Amino acid sequence: MSLDLPTEAEQAEKEPDRFLSRHKSPALIDEVQYAPNLLRQLKVAADKARDRHGQFLLTGSQKFTLMKGVAESLAGRADIFDLETLSLAEIRGGCRTPVWRPQSSAAALRS
């Protein structure tokens, strides 16, 4: 689920236990920076099932260590990966279908 959706972000922030009861693990939660209070409830969920790895995959456009208002670090419960964006060459290399290529100015004039 995406916390880009205002109703999801609001519930995740204000009622994290209820939010997690609606979204059972394994779950991918995108834009987690919009609900820093959710992290405390994720810690509780992780502690209840310590033998189950990969219960939650959290993603976001802000670095986890820089998130404002994060009181819970999930130390010992989380691995953090900072991923950089892909270059156009990397995207082209990984695609089976052609990716947009810039047109020469002569070709652009003929279109």
Contacts in CASP RR format, 6 or more apart in sequence:
PFRMAT RR
TARGET T0000
AUTHOR 0000-0000-0000
METHOD contacts of the structure
MODEL  1
MSLDLPTEAEQAEKEPDRFLSRHKSPALIDEVQYAPNLLRQLKVAADKAR
DRHGQFLLTGSQKFTLMKGVAESLAGRADIFDLETLSLAEIRGGCRTPVW
RPQSSAAALRS
1 8 0 8 1.000
1 23 0 8 1.000
1 27 0 8 1.000
1 28 0 8 1.000
1 29 0 8 1.000
1 30 0 8 1.000
2 8 0 8 1.000
2 30 0 8 1.000
2 31 0 8 1.000
3 9 0 8 1.000
3 12 0 8 1.000
3 29 0 8 1.000
3 30 0 8 1.000
3 31 0 8 1.000
3 32 0 8 1.000
3 33 0 8 1.000
3 34 0 8 1.000
3 35 0 8 1.000
4 30 0 8 1.000
4 31 0 8 1.000
4 34 0 8 1.000
8 19 0 8 1.000
9 31 0 8 1.000
9 34 0 8 1.000
9 35 0 8 1.000
11 18 0 8 1.000
11 19 0 8 1.000
11 22 0 8 1.000
12 19 0 8 1.000
12 29 0 8 1.000
12 34 0 8 1.000
12 35 0 8 1.000
12 37 0 8 1.000
12 38 0 8 1.000
13 34 0 8 1.000
13 35 0 8 1.000
13 36 0 8 1.000
13 37 0 8 1.000
13 38 0 8 1.000
14 37 0 8 1.000
16 35 0 8 1.000
16 37 0 8 1.000
16 38 0 8 1.000
16 40 0 8 1.000
16 41 0 8 1.000
16 42 0 8 1.000
17 41 0 8 1.000
19 35 0 8 1.000
19 38 0 8 1.000
19 41 0 8 1.000
20 38 0 8 1.000
20 41 0 8 1.000
20 42 0 8 1.000
20 45 0 8 1.000
23 29 0 8 1.000
25 45 0 8 1.000
25 49 0 8 1.000
25 52 0 8 1.000
25 54 0 8 1.000
25 55 0 8 1.000
25 56 0 8 1.000
26 54 0 8 1.000
26 55 0 8 1.000
26 56 0 8 1.000
26 57 0 8 1.000
27 55 0 8 1.000
27 56 0 8 1.000
27 57 0 8 1.000
28 56 0 8 1.000
28 57 0 8 1.000
28 59 0 8 1.000
29 38 0 8 1.000
29 56 0 8 1.000
29 57 0 8 1.000
29 58 0 8 1.000
29 59 0 8 1.000
30 59 0 8 1.000
30 60 0 8 1.000
31 59 0 8 1.000
31 60 0 8 1.000
31 61 0 8 1.000
32 38 0 8 1.000
32 39 0 8 1.000
32 58 0 8 1.000
32 59 0 8 1.000
32 60 0 8 1.000
33 60 0 8 1.000
33 61 0 8 1.000
33 62 0 8 1.000
33 67 0 8 1.000
36 67 0 8 1.000
36 68 0 8 1.000
36 69 0 8 1.000
36 70 0 8 1.000
36 71 0 8 1.000
39 70 0 8 1.000
39 71 0 8 1.000
39 72 0 8 1.000
39 74 0 8 1.000
40 71 0 8 1.000
40 72 0 8 1.000
42 56 0 8 1.000
42 58 0 8 1.000
42 72 0 8 1.000
42 74 0 8 1.000
42 77 0 8 1.000
43 72 0 8 1.000
43 74 0 8 1.000
43 77 0 8 1.000
45 55 0 8 1.000
45 56 0 8 1.000
46 55 0 8 1.000
46 56 0 8 1.000
46 74 0 8 1.000
46 77 0 8 1.000
46 78 0 8 1.000
47 77 0 8 1.000
49 55 0 8 1.000
58 64 0 8 1.000
58 78 0 8 1.000
63 82 0 8 1.000
64 70 0 8 1.000
64 80 0 8 1.000
65 80 0 8 1.000
88 99 0 8 1.000
91 99 0 8 1.000
92 99 0 8 1.000
103 111 0 8 1.000
END
